[in-house]
């Protein structure tokens, strides 16, 4: 049954001339973010992005990663994306320290998190012996 629905939607998209890769390209351009930043957030390389934009039948899972990376809702252009709706709040990737003090504070916070995780990892390794 799922296969039939998948094929039906694929044929419907072809009839409607929905090119998911082209929709992705336009959305990234509209976001104003650099391709390097978007692909980094989505977990892909820049060259992979260009391959994605050439695919008319780009998978919804891949689109969902880009959707989160650029905070864009593809469900207007691609109705099937409704099931991949953004449920969780995304981190603010653009928060960069303005002053040296802020940078030092962020570095210290990262160091503390790293050390806490390292301690947990060490405890787990020791307890498994």
C-alpha positions, 0 to 999 in steps of 0.5 A: 500500500505504501509503495502505491502511495509513493508511486502515486505521489511521484507521478502526481509531482511529475504531472505538476512539474514539482522539481524539489531540487529547484525548490531547494535552490530557490529557498536557499537563495531566498534565505540569504545564507551562504551555501557553505553555511547551509550545507554545514548545518544540514550535514552535507558538502557544498558539492552534494548541495549542487547534486541535490538541486539537480534532482527533481525527486529529491527525498523528503528526508534530505529536504527536511534537513535543509528545512531545519538548516535554513528554517524554511517551510517547504510544505507550501510548495511540496504538500508531502512535507507536512509530515516533516513539520518542524517540531523542535526549536532550532539553535541559533547558529548566528550567535557570535561573540561581539567582545573578547569577554563574550568569546572567553565566556563561550570558550569556558562554557564549551570547555566545561561541557567537554570536561563533564562529558569526558568524566561521564565517558571515563566513568562508563568505560571504568564501569564496563571493565 
